[in-house]
Amino acid sequence: MKFRTPAMTFATVGLVACTSVGPDYKTPDIALTTAFAEGDTAPLGDVSQQLWWTDYQDQTLNALVDRGLAQNLDIRTAIERIEQAQASLRTTGLPSQVSGSLTGNLTRTGAEGVGYDQGTSAGFSPSIMMDLFGGERRARERAIAQLEGAKLDVGVARLAFLSSLVSNYIDARYYQEALAITRQNLSSRGETLDLVQRQRSAGTVSDLDVARAQALYDETRANVPSLEANFFASVYALATLLAEPAQPLITDLQRGAPQPRARARTSAGVPADLLRNRPDVRSSERDLAAAVAAVGVAEAELYPSLSLSGTVTNAATRSWQFGPAISIPVLNQPLLRGSRDQAISQAKQAELTWRGTVLNAVEEVQSAQTSYSRSVATVSATRAALNSYERVVELSNATYEGGTTTLLDLLDSERSRGNAQLSLAQSVRDMANNWGTLQIAAGRGWNYTR
């Protein structure tokens, strides 16, 4: 292709400079119900900065969260990815279109027995690539979407950290409670065993009664090591999440504290709230925006490119040159079209991924709501059962001392009470965990920083 005049070239640039090939991004729509399966129709609003973990009213937990948000390695890695995305954004737009270099050299020439000549030269070679079809603008759109997605991914990392830390802390306190119950039961069953052994010495009970009391004592003692191991495993997990050594944390938590209990914030809003409150949903939408912009980048590669370049040389004589150059992709059209079609497919996949992320978020909220409501009912029923077994043990002790109840009945009632105590502790743990899971599923707290 030949140019008649430079003016014709600039006129062409002016006509196409406002053109951006490829599709313009539009936020996709998705059909959602007006309420969750077991929820209400009241929207939540912005909950990204709600400190839901403080509702457990546990100062130790609050301190661990504050430390972890500043120290957790996954969160710090996600923050560093923002720096990477910002650096990538700085390589788009005008910086990617302009290039050039300054050169300079000093030379000496000569021969043996004669003098030498010295010469200097300098040159400047600027070049600018015209964004005729908006490929660079699309590249910048993609970089901006990727930066926004990276910022949202920090929220995703924070929620993942909060979920793991709160869950492991609740587990650690549960194992402490279970150990306390087990040791209390062990002491009680030890007293029963001593009583039966004294009665055997007096000839009022059989060896079988002694063996039964011994078996229940040994069975209870056997549960202690596994509960201790599980407590330590939970603390080790907490130490990893905090990026801290485990021993100081073990020393701190071994002082003990009551099991955390949920006290407020049971509403999860409506499904549409998730489009705003869930950082993973919003990040997935930004991935889609970046993928759509990438289609424009690939599309622009199919069209001619125009650059303006020149050189200025200062040597023995001064010279300069300046002019446009155009490049038209001809023989590589099949390759470029294949790349464009790949970008289109990747954009479609990104939309499907976003839709799947939204639906998974809805499922997580509904499952968490159901689990929490059922766990509340379980705690109530288990507490009632424990009260009943406490009464059974009280009556069994009285009737055993009066000689109207066998030792087997007494031991059975003590075993049932012990199991009910452990079941209550476990149901309290499950309720606390399910409540925390509901807060995470609703997207609470991901935008909080210390």
Secondary structure by P-SEA (a helix, b strand, c coil): cccccaaaaaaaaaacccccccccccbbbbbbccccccccccccccccccccccccccaaaaaaaaaaaaccaaaaaaaaaaaaaaaaaaacccccccccccccbbbbbbcccbbbbbbbbbbbbbbbbbcccaaaaaaaaaaaaaaaaaaaaaaaaaaaaaaaaaaaaaaaaaaaaaaaaaaaaaaaaaaaaaaaaaaaaaccccaaaaaaaaaaaaaaaaaaaaaaaaaaaaaaaaaaaaccccaaaaaaacccccccccccccccccccccccccaaaaaaaaaaaaaaaaaaaaaaaabbbbbbbcccccccccccccbbbbbbbccaaaaaaaaaaaaaaaaaaaaaaaaaaaaaaaaaaaaaaaaaaaaaaaaaaaaaaaaaaaaaaaaaaaaaaaccccaaaaaaaaaaaaaaaaaaaaaaaaaaaaaaaaaaaacccccccc
